[in-house]
């Protein structure tokens, strides 16, 4: 029998911003830093992200959340990948 697989949903930037609660500039800074999923081209002037990639990013950040903070330096190190990237 053939299995029917539901295709992953493509999210556009406004939907990604709504899900991850980061600004447009923070998302692009993280992409440049390699800490956010890469978008892919939908056309000459349109990009999108797979919903599963964004969900994986959110889950990764949630797993990095400390269960009980030990000290501020350790917490900062643990969450570094999920915090906004500083702009220069």
N, CA, C and O atoms as a GROMACS GRO file, in nm:
protein
  352
    1UNK      N    1   0.083  -0.119   0.000
    1UNK     CA    2   0.000   0.000   0.000
    1UNK      C    3   0.087   0.125   0.000
    1UNK      O    4   0.194   0.128   0.060
    2UNK      N    5   0.039   0.224  -0.067
    2UNK     CA    6   0.110   0.353  -0.066
    2UNK      C    7   0.072   0.431   0.058
    2UNK      O    8  -0.044   0.439   0.097
    3UNK      N    9   0.176   0.487   0.119
    3UNK     CA   10   0.151   0.572   0.236
    3UNK      C   11   0.132   0.715   0.190
    3UNK      O   12   0.205   0.764   0.103
    4UNK      N   13   0.035   0.781   0.246
    4UNK     CA   14   0.013   0.922   0.216
    4UNK      C   15   0.083   1.002   0.324
    4UNK      O   16   0.055   0.986   0.443
    5UNK      N   17   0.176   1.088   0.282
    5UNK     CA   18   0.247   1.172   0.377
    5UNK      C   19   0.200   1.316   0.362
    5UNK      O   20   0.187   1.367   0.251
    6UNK      N   21   0.174   1.377   0.474
    6UNK     CA   22   0.132   1.516   0.471
    6UNK      C   23   0.257   1.602   0.452
    6UNK      O   24   0.356   1.587   0.524
    7UNK      N   25   0.251   1.690   0.356
    7UNK     CA   26   0.366   1.777   0.326
    7UNK      C   27   0.386   1.877   0.439
    7UNK      O   28   0.292   1.922   0.504
    8UNK      N   29   0.512   1.910   0.459
    8UNK     CA   30   0.546   2.013   0.556
    8UNK      C   31   0.490   2.147   0.509
    8UNK      O   32   0.482   2.172   0.388
    9UNK      N   33   0.452   2.231   0.600
    9UNK     CA   34   0.396   2.362   0.568
    9UNK      C   35   0.511   2.462   0.551
    9UNK      O   36   0.608   2.460   0.626
   10UNK      N   37   0.498   2.548   0.451
   10UNK     CA   38   0.596   2.654   0.430
   10UNK      C   39   0.546   2.780   0.501
   10UNK      O   40   0.432   2.823   0.483
   11UNK      N   41   0.633   2.837   0.583
   11UNK     CA   42   0.601   2.960   0.656
   11UNK      C   43   0.672   3.077   0.592
   11UNK      O   44   0.788   3.066   0.552
   12UNK      N   45   0.603   3.188   0.582
   12UNK     CA   46   0.663   3.312   0.535
   12UNK      C   47   0.712   3.390   0.656
   12UNK      O   48   0.679   3.356   0.770
   13UNK      N   49   0.790   3.494   0.633
   13UNK     CA   50   0.854   3.569   0.741
   13UNK      C   51   0.756   3.618   0.848
   13UNK      O   52   0.786   3.600   0.967
   14UNK      N   53   0.641   3.677   0.815
   14UNK     CA   54   0.550   3.720   0.922
   14UNK      C   55   0.505   3.605   1.013
   14UNK      O   56   0.489   3.624   1.134
   15UNK      N   57   0.486   3.487   0.956
   15UNK     CA   58   0.447   3.370   1.036
   15UNK      C   59   0.563   3.324   1.125
   15UNK      O   60   0.542   3.283   1.239
   16UNK      N   61   0.684   3.330   1.072
   16UNK     CA   62   0.802   3.292   1.150
   16UNK      C   63   0.820   3.389   1.267
   16UNK      O   64   0.843   3.346   1.380
   17UNK      N   65   0.809   3.518   1.240
   17UNK     CA   66   0.820   3.620   1.345
   17UNK      C   67   0.718   3.594   1.454
   17UNK      O   68   0.749   3.603   1.572
   18UNK      N   69   0.596   3.562   1.414
   18UNK     CA   70   0.489   3.535   1.512
   18UNK      C   71   0.520   3.413   1.598
   18UNK      O   72   0.489   3.412   1.717
   19UNK      N   73   0.580   3.311   1.540
   19UNK     CA   74   0.608   3.188   1.615
   19UNK      C   75   0.729   3.200   1.707
   19UNK      O   76   0.726   3.151   1.820
   20UNK      N   77   0.836   3.265   1.660
   20UNK     CA   78   0.959   3.268   1.740
   20UNK      C   79   0.971   3.394   1.826
   20UNK      O   80   1.056   3.401   1.914
   21UNK      N   81   0.886   3.492   1.802
   21UNK     CA   82   0.884   3.617   1.879
   21UNK      C   83   1.018   3.691   1.872
   21UNK      O   84   1.061   3.751   1.970
   22UNK      N   85   1.082   3.686   1.756
   22UNK     CA   86   1.203   3.763   1.730
   22UNK      C   87   1.172   3.863   1.619
   22UNK      O   88   1.083   3.840   1.537
   23UNK      N   89   1.245   3.972   1.618
   23UNK     CA   90   1.225   4.071   1.512
   23UNK      C   91   1.286   4.022   1.381
   23UNK      O   92   1.364   3.927   1.379
   24UNK      N   93   1.249   4.087   1.274
   24UNK     CA   94   1.302   4.054   1.142
   24UNK      C   95   1.455   4.064   1.143
   24UNK      O   96   1.524   3.974   1.094
   25UNK      N   97   1.507   4.174   1.198
   25UNK     CA   98   1.652   4.194   1.200
   25UNK      C   99   1.722   4.089   1.286
   25UNK      O  100   1.832   4.046   1.252
   26UNK      N  101   1.661   4.048   1.396
   26UNK     CA  102   1.720   3.943   1.481
   26UNK      C  103   1.724   3.809   1.408
   26UNK      O  104   1.821   3.735   1.418
   27UNK      N  105   1.619   3.779   1.334
   27UNK     CA  106   1.615   3.654   1.257
   27UNK      C  107   1.726   3.654   1.153
   27UNK      O  108   1.798   3.555   1.140
   28UNK      N  109   1.741   3.763   1.078
   28UNK     CA  110   1.844   3.768   0.975
   28UNK      C  111   1.984   3.768   1.036
   28UNK      O  112   2.076   3.711   0.977
   29UNK      N  113   2.002   3.831   1.151
   29UNK     CA  114   2.132   3.828   1.219
   29UNK      C  115   2.166   3.685   1.262
   29UNK      O  116   2.280   3.642   1.252
   30UNK      N  117   2.066   3.613   1.311
   30UNK     CA  118   2.087   3.473   1.353
   30UNK      C  119   2.116   3.384   1.232
   30UNK      O  120   2.198   3.292   1.241
   31UNK      N  121   2.050   3.409   1.121
   31UNK     CA  122   2.078   3.333   0.999
   31UNK      C  123   2.224   3.353   0.960
   31UNK      O  124   2.295   3.257   0.929
   32UNK      N  125   2.270   3.479   0.962
   32UNK     CA  126   2.408   3.510   0.926
   32UNK      C  127   2.506   3.444   1.024
   32UNK      O  128   2.616   3.404   0.986
   33UNK      N  129   2.466   3.434   1.152
   33UNK     CA  130   2.551   3.374   1.254
   33UNK      C  131   2.544   3.221   1.253
   33UNK      O  132   2.622   3.154   1.320
   34UNK      N  133   2.449   3.167   1.178
   34UNK     CA  134   2.433   3.022   1.171
   34UNK      C  135   2.356   2.962   1.287
   34UNK      O  136   2.365   2.842   1.311
   35UNK      N  137   2.279   3.045   1.359
   35UNK     CA  138   2.203   2.996   1.475
   35UNK      C  139   2.052   2.993   1.451
   35UNK      O  140   1.975   2.976   1.546
   36UNK      N  141   2.011   3.010   1.327
   36UNK     CA  142   1.868   3.007   1.292
   36UNK      C  143   1.856   2.932   1.160
   36UNK      O  144   1.946   2.941   1.076
   37UNK      N  145   1.748   2.859   1.141
   37UNK     CA  146   1.731   2.783   1.016
   37UNK      C  147   1.739   2.873   0.892
   37UNK      O  148   1.689   2.985   0.892
   38UNK      N  149   1.804   2.821   0.790
   38UNK     CA  150   1.815   2.893   0.663
   38UNK      C  151   1.682   2.889   0.589
   38UNK      O  152   1.617   2.784   0.584
   39UNK      N  153   1.640   3.002   0.532
   39UNK     CA  154   1.521   2.999   0.446
   39UNK      C  155   1.558   2.943   0.309
   39UNK      O  156   1.676   2.925   0.278
   40UNK      N  157   1.459   2.916   0.228
   40UNK     CA  158   1.483   2.870   0.092
   40UNK      C  159   1.398   2.954  -0.002
   40UNK      O  160   1.296   3.011   0.037
   41UNK      N  161   1.441   2.961  -0.126
   41UNK     CA  162   1.373   3.044  -0.226
   41UNK      C  163   1.242   2.979  -0.269
   41UNK      O  164   1.235   2.860  -0.299
   42UNK      N  165   1.139   3.062  -0.273
   42UNK     CA  166   1.009   3.020  -0.325
   42UNK      C  167   0.988   3.076  -0.465
   42UNK      O  168   0.906   3.028  -0.543
   43UNK      N  169   1.065   3.177  -0.495
   43UNK     CA  170   1.058   3.245  -0.624
   43UNK      C  171   1.167   3.350  -0.628
   43UNK      O  172   1.252   3.353  -0.538
   44UNK      N  173   1.166   3.435  -0.729
   44UNK     CA  174   1.273   3.534  -0.740
   44UNK      C  175   1.280   3.633  -0.623
   44UNK      O  176   1.388   3.683  -0.590
   45UNK      N  177   1.166   3.662  -0.561
   45UNK     CA  178   1.164   3.760  -0.452
   45UNK      C  179   1.090   3.710  -0.329
   45UNK      O  180   1.039   3.789  -0.251
   46UNK      N  181   1.084   3.579  -0.312
   46UNK     CA  182   1.010   3.524  -0.199
   46UNK      C  183   1.090   3.410  -0.135
   46UNK      O  184   1.149   3.327  -0.204
   47UNK      N  185   1.092   3.408  -0.003
   47UNK     CA  186   1.157   3.300   0.072
   47UNK      C  187   1.060   3.243   0.173
   47UNK      O  188   0.958   3.303   0.205
   48UNK      N  189   1.093   3.125   0.222
   48UNK     CA  190   1.010   3.061   0.324
   48UNK      C  191   1.094   2.964   0.406
   48UNK      O  192   1.208   2.932   0.372
   49UNK      N  193   1.035   2.920   0.514
   49UNK     CA  194   1.097   2.823   0.603
   49UNK      C  195   1.000   2.706   0.618
   49UNK      O  196   0.879   2.725   0.613
   50UNK      N  197   1.054   2.587   0.635
   50UNK     CA  198   0.967   2.474   0.667
   50UNK      C  199   0.922   2.486   0.812
   50UNK      O  200   1.002   2.518   0.900
   51UNK      N  201   0.795   2.462   0.835
   51UNK     CA  202   0.741   2.470   0.970
   51UNK      C  203   0.818   2.376   1.064
   51UNK      O  204   0.842   2.410   1.180
   52UNK      N  205   0.858   2.259   1.013
   52UNK     CA  206   0.931   2.164   1.097
   52UNK      C  207   1.066   2.220   1.140
   52UNK      O  208   1.111   2.192   1.251
   53UNK      N  209   1.133   2.298   1.054
   53UNK     CA  210   1.260   2.360   1.091
   53UNK      C  211   1.242   2.463   1.202
   53UNK      O  212   1.323   2.471   1.294
   54UNK      N  213   1.135   2.540   1.193
   54UNK     CA  214   1.108   2.642   1.295
   54UNK      C  215   1.068   2.574   1.426
   54UNK      O  216   1.110   2.618   1.533
   55UNK      N  217   0.988   2.469   1.418
   55UNK     CA  218   0.949   2.394   1.538
   55UNK      C  219   1.072   2.333   1.604
   55UNK      O  220   1.085   2.336   1.726
   56UNK      N  221   1.164   2.278   1.523
   56UNK     CA  222   1.288   2.222   1.578
   56UNK      C  223   1.370   2.330   1.647
   56UNK      O  224   1.428   2.305   1.753
   57UNK      N  225   1.377   2.450   1.589
   57UNK     CA  226   1.449   2.561   1.651
   57UNK      C  227   1.388   2.596   1.786
   57UNK      O  228   1.461   2.612   1.885
   58UNK      N  229   1.257   2.607   1.792
   58UNK     CA  230   1.189   2.641   1.918
   58UNK      C  231   1.213   2.531   2.022
   58UNK      O  232   1.242   2.561   2.138
   59UNK      N  233   1.202   2.406   1.980
   59UNK     CA  234   1.226   2.294   2.073
   59UNK      C  235   1.370   2.293   2.123
   59UNK      O  236   1.394   2.265   2.240
   60UNK      N  237   1.465   2.324   2.034
   60UNK     CA  238   1.605   2.330   2.074
   60UNK      C  239   1.624   2.437   2.181
   60UNK      O  240   1.693   2.414   2.281
   61UNK      N  241   1.564   2.554   2.161
   61UNK     CA  242   1.575   2.662   2.260
   61UNK      C  243   1.510   2.621   2.392
   61UNK      O  244   1.563   2.652   2.499
   62UNK      N  245   1.397   2.554   2.385
   62UNK     CA  246   1.329   2.511   2.507
   62UNK      C  247   1.411   2.409   2.584
   62UNK      O  248   1.413   2.410   2.707
   63UNK      N  249   1.480   2.320   2.512
   63UNK     CA  250   1.564   2.220   2.579
   63UNK      C  251   1.685   2.284   2.644
   63UNK      O  252   1.736   2.232   2.744
   64UNK      N  253   1.733   2.395   2.589
   64UNK     CA  254   1.850   2.464   2.644
   64UNK      C  255   1.814   2.543   2.769
   64UNK      O  256   1.902   2.588   2.842
   65UNK      N  257   1.686   2.561   2.793
   65UNK     CA  258   1.640   2.636   2.910
   65UNK      C  259   1.680   2.558   3.035
   65UNK      O  260   1.649   2.440   3.046
   66UNK      N  261   1.747   2.624   3.129
   66UNK     CA  262   1.787   2.552   3.250
   66UNK      C  263   1.666   2.519   3.336
   66UNK      O  264   1.573   2.599   3.348
   67UNK      N  265   1.668   2.402   3.397
   67UNK     CA  266   1.556   2.364   3.484
   67UNK      C  267   1.564   2.440   3.616
   67UNK      O  268   1.462   2.478   3.673
   68UNK      N  269   1.685   2.462   3.663
   68UNK     CA  270   1.706   2.537   3.786
   68UNK      C  271   1.834   2.619   3.769
   68UNK      O  272   1.942   2.561   3.763
   69UNK      N  273   1.823   2.750   3.761
   69UNK     CA  274   1.943   2.830   3.740
   69UNK      C  275   2.043   2.812   3.856
   69UNK      O  276   2.006   2.823   3.973
   70UNK      N  277   2.169   2.784   3.820
   70UNK     CA  278   2.272   2.768   3.923
   70UNK      C  279   2.343   2.900   3.945
   70UNK      O  280   2.355   2.946   4.059
   71UNK      N  281   2.389   2.961   3.840
   71UNK     CA  282   2.446   3.095   3.849
   71UNK      C  283   2.424   3.164   3.716
   71UNK      O  284   2.400   3.099   3.614
   72UNK      N  285   2.433   3.296   3.716
   72UNK     CA  286   2.399   3.371   3.595
   72UNK      C  287   2.494   3.342   3.479
   72UNK      O  288   2.451   3.343   3.364
   73UNK      N  289   2.621   3.317   3.505
   73UNK     CA  290   2.716   3.288   3.397
   73UNK      C  291   2.681   3.156   3.328
   73UNK      O  292   2.686   3.147   3.206
   74UNK      N  293   2.646   3.054   3.407
   74UNK     CA  294   2.611   2.924   3.349
   74UNK      C  295   2.482   2.934   3.268
   74UNK      O  296   2.471   2.875   3.160
   75UNK      N  297   2.386   3.008   3.318
   75UNK     CA  298   2.260   3.025   3.247
   75UNK      C  299   2.284   3.099   3.116
   75UNK      O  300   2.230   3.061   3.013
   76UNK      N  301   2.366   3.203   3.119
   76UNK     CA  302   2.396   3.279   2.998
   76UNK      C  303   2.465   3.191   2.894
   76UNK      O  304   2.433   3.200   2.775
   77UNK      N  305   2.557   3.107   2.937
   77UNK     CA  306   2.625   3.016   2.844
   77UNK      C  307   2.528   2.917   2.783
   77UNK      O  308   2.536   2.888   2.663
   78UNK      N  309   2.437   2.864   2.864
   78UNK     CA  310   2.340   2.765   2.814
   78UNK      C  311   2.246   2.824   2.712
   78UNK      O  312   2.209   2.757   2.615
   79UNK      N  313   2.206   2.948   2.731
   79UNK     CA  314   2.105   3.009   2.646
   79UNK      C  315   2.164   3.091   2.531
   79UNK      O  316   2.088   3.150   2.454
   80UNK      N  317   2.294   3.096   2.519
   80UNK     CA  318   2.359   3.181   2.420
   80UNK      C  319   2.304   3.159   2.280
   80UNK      O  320   2.284   3.255   2.206
   81UNK      N  321   2.280   3.035   2.241
   81UNK     CA  322   2.232   3.007   2.106
   81UNK      C  323   2.091   3.057   2.082
   81UNK      O  324   2.053   3.078   1.967
   82UNK      N  325   2.014   3.077   2.186
   82UNK     CA  326   1.874   3.114   2.168
   82UNK      C  327   1.845   3.261   2.198
   82UNK      O  328   1.731   3.305   2.185
   83UNK      N  329   1.946   3.336   2.239
   83UNK     CA  330   1.925   3.477   2.268
   83UNK      C  331   1.948   3.559   2.142
   83UNK      O  332   2.019   3.514   2.052
   84UNK      N  333   1.890   3.678   2.134
   84UNK     CA  334   1.910   3.762   2.016
   84UNK      C  335   2.058   3.793   1.993
   84UNK      O  336   2.134   3.811   2.088
   85UNK      N  337   2.095   3.798   1.868
   85UNK     CA  338   2.232   3.831   1.829
   85UNK      C  339   2.248   3.982   1.834
   85UNK      O  340   2.163   4.055   1.782
   86UNK      N  341   2.355   4.028   1.896
   86UNK     CA  342   2.379   4.173   1.907
   86UNK      C  343   2.418   4.228   1.771
   86UNK      O  344   2.498   4.169   1.699
   87UNK      N  345   2.361   4.343   1.736
   87UNK     CA  346   2.395   4.411   1.611
   87UNK      C  347   2.505   4.511   1.637
   87UNK      O  348   2.512   4.571   1.745
   88UNK      N  349   2.593   4.530   1.537
   88UNK     CA  350   2.698   4.630   1.555
   88UNK      C  351   2.663   4.758   1.488
   88UNK      O  352   2.741   4.854   1.493
   0.00000   0.00000   0.00000
